[in-house]
Amino acid sequence: MTVESAGQNNADSEAAARAALDAHTVETVQWHFHESTGSPFWLEKKRDLKFDPLTEVKSFEDLKKFPLFEDDWLRGGPVRRWVPKGLDGRPTYVFETGGTTGVPKSRVVIDDFRTDYELFSDTLPDEYFPKGGNWLMLGPSGPRRLRLAVEHLCQHRGGISFCIDLDPRWVVKLIKKGWMEHLEEYKKHCIDQAITILTAGHDIKCMFTTPKLLESLAYGLAEQGTSIQEIGITGIFSGGTEFTPQWTRFCVEELLGGPAEESGVYMTPTYGNTLMGLACSKPITAEDDYKIAYYAPQPRAVVEVVDFDDHHQVVPYQATGRVKLYTLTKEFFVPGFLERDEGEREAPFAKYPWDGVSGVRPYHAIASQTTVGVY
C-alpha cells in the first residue's frame, strides 16, 4: 500500500466515523427529547432551551447549542427523573459518580455498564486475558459502577470475579484529616484481602486495580516472597489519573517483570468514569516512551480537548486543553461536560479513527483542590 493510499484510507475511515457519530447523535437526541421516550429531566429542560432539539440538532456539532451539563444536577433525587420513558419498567441500577463528600452524585443505569464493558472486552488480548479466566476486582466497591462492571466483564469472558471491600470515601476522609497512619492501615487492610484471595487457590489470571493499589499489592506480595508474575496474574486492566508514562515504565520494569512478551504480564491503562464509560488506550510500548493515549468508545461517548477559555474550540493536535465529555446512549445524555482533567489532543489512528487524549492529569486550575485517594 502506498503512502497516498494509506492516507486516503485513513481519511475515509475518519469520514465514516464522523458520519456515524452525526447519525447517532441525531438518533440519541430524538430519543431523549421526544415526549414518548424522553426522560422527565430532559423533557423539563427542553422548555428552558432557546432552540428545539427535535428539529435543530442535525449533527454532532449541533450539540454545542446546549448549555454545559452541570454535574450538580446529579446530586439528590428523585433519581427516577433520569429514566427515559422508553425504558420505563426495566430493572434499574443507581451508581455514585465523582465526589467523595456531601450528597453523592448519582447516575441511573440499565444496561450501559454491560455494553461498555463488552465493547472493552473485544479490545483485550486473549493471550493475557484468557477466556474462562477468573478475575480479582481490587478497587472501589459499594454503590460504584466499577464493581458490577468488572464482574460483568469477567462473566462475559466466562470467568468468576472475586471482590474486596473498599470505601474510597473513607480513604479521602482519612487524607483530609491528616490521619496518614490510619490511611496506611486501611490500604494494608485492602491489600491483605487481595493477597488472601490470590493465595487461596482460585486460579485468578486477571485483575482490575488502580495504580496505587497495584504498587501496594506488588510490595505486599514481595514481603511474602512472591510477585504478581509468580502468583499467576497475566492480564491487568487498570485506570486512574496517576497512570503516567513515568509510573508505567516503573511498573512494567520493576513490578511486573518486564514487557509482556518477556514477563507474560500484560497491562492496559484505561480512562473512564460513570458518566462516559471506558476509553481504551493505544498499546503502550517502551519504543514510544510509554506514552498513554486514550480513545473514547464512539459513538456512545466522545472526548474532546478544548481551549481553557472557550470550550467550543478544540485545540490543535498535541496542544494542551481541558477534557470535554459527551455521553450519547439511550439511557443517558450528556451534551458536553467539562471534566476535572486536562491533557493533550491526539490524532486518530487506524483502530480508533477519531481524536484521543494523552497526558491526562487534574485540571491545573483546580488541581490543588483535588484529593486523589485510591485513584
C-alpha angles and dihedrals in degrees: 000000000000124000089248094053092045090052091049091050090052091049091049091050092050092048091049091049091050092049090050090050092050092050093045091049092054092047092049094049091048089053097048096044102040113103092230098051109018127104120255088243097057094037088057093044089052089072091061096049120102092221139041110254091198093062105021104049105084101146143014090267089062089069086079086076088073121083115246116282111253114217091206086072084075094059115101131354174033088008091186088078086077095057110101114234088234089064098040114140095026118126104267134201127202119212129188116234132192126337123074098204135053126011107351121244107239134199124194115224133184109169105339095101090053093048093046094052095043088056089048090050089062089062096054118099109238090214090071100022099045119201108250092025119138121239139213117216103207100175145074116334133183119059094357127115095227096072095054092036095055090043090053091046089054094046091045087057092048101258140112121249124221118201139193131210113257127160111193091189089064090048092055091045090055091050094049091049091049092238093146094157089056089046092055091048092050091049089049089050090056093046091048089056091051095048091048090056094043093051096044097088098257094134094232112186104170138037147181119219143141124257093253094049093044090056092047091048091052091052092045092053091046089057087058092050098255140086144217088264095048094045088063104255111146103164128044124184110190141165145181141109089269089070095110128159089247093053091043092054090049092047096049096043100037109023106030101039098250137305117343094256089059104032101033089230117115122193125192122189121216136189119208151115142199092275099050110024120223131334113200126219130233109249108281118229138176088235089063092046090252091289113177118212120177127207122196121230097259133226091022091054136009131201122200129182105221138187113275091233100036117038091188090065120080113213122236119269113287090013121122124249145139121287113249119193134203125187118198113178132122089250099048137021125196112171095193129333127184109229124214087246138086132195147141125294112245127202123244119265137194100279095040110030095192137071123294138187131234136184092038111191138146113296105265095230092060102022093109090056093051117098113201111204120164091340 
